[in-house]
Amino acid sequence: MICSFSSLRNKEVVNLKTGLKIGYVDDIEIDTLSGSVVSLVVYGKMRAFGIMGRDEDIIIKCKDIELIGEDTILVRFDNDAVCTKSRVLSVENLLK
C-alpha cells in the first residue's frame, strides 16, 4: 500500500501497549541520504489553548509501527521508549 503524507495526517495514532490515543501525525522525519522515512511526529497537546505552549512532541520510530490501517496507525512502545523533543520558543528569540 502506498500512502501519501496528506493521508497520514488524517490517521489517528494508537498505542497498542496502553490502548491510549496519542494523536494525529503532524510531521515526518526523513533520512535524506537514503530517502527513507525515519519516524512519525505527533505534536504535543496545547496547554491553555496554546497560551501556555505545548507539551513535548512524541517521535515514533518506524520500528515501533505495527500497522498502518485505513483510519488508524497502530504502534507499540513503552512510554519510556518514546523519544520526545520540545519546540521551545523564547521571548529572546522573538526580539532578535
N, C-alpha and C positions, 0 to 999 in steps of 0.2 A: 504494500500500500504506500503510495506517495502522498505526503501530507505537506501542505504549504504552511508558512508561518501564520498567515491570517486565520487559517482553520485551527491551528494550535491554540491561538489566543482565545478561542471560544470554548475550549475544553477545560473542565474543572479537574484539578489535581487532587487525588485522594490517596492518603497513606494507608496501605493495606494492614500494616502492623498495628496501628492505633485506631483505624477507622475514621480519622479526622479529615475533614475537608480542608485542604491547605489554601486553596485559592485558584486563580486562573493564571495561565502562563502569560507573563508580561514581556519577557525578553529571552533571548537565547545567546549562548556563548559559542563561538565558532573558532576552531583552530585554523588559522589562515594558511598554515603550511600544508596541512593535509586536506583541508577543505571539509572537515567533519565537524559535526555538532558535538560539543563537549558537555554542555549542561543546559538545563532549563532554569530560568529565573522567575520566581514569584515575588513580586514586590511586597514589602511589609505592610501590614494594615495601618491605616491612618489613625492617629490619635487625636481626639477632639476635633474632628472634621478637618484634619490636616494642619490645624494651627500649632499643635504640639509636635509636628513632624510625623515620622513613620517609625514602625518597628523595623528591625533588621530584615533585609531581603533573605529569602530562602533560595539557596542554589542547590539544585538537584542534579547530581551527576548522571550521565546516561546509563551507567551500570546499575543504578537503582531503579530504573524504569522497568516495570514488569509488563505493561500492556498499554498501548495507545488505542483506545476504542473510538466509537462514533461520538460520544459525548464526554467521556472522561479519560484521564490519564491515570493509571494505577501505578503507584510507586511503593517501594518497600524499603524503609530505613529506620534506624533508631534516631530519636531526636538529637542525641549527642553526635551522630554521624553526619548531620547536615552542616554544610559549610554555610555560614551567613556572612553577609557584608552589609554595612550600613552606608547610606548615602547621606553623609553629614554635610549640611550647608551652614556655614558660619557667617555671621554678620560681617566679619572682617573680609571675607572673600567677596561679598557683595559690594563693599565700599571701594574696592580696588579698581 
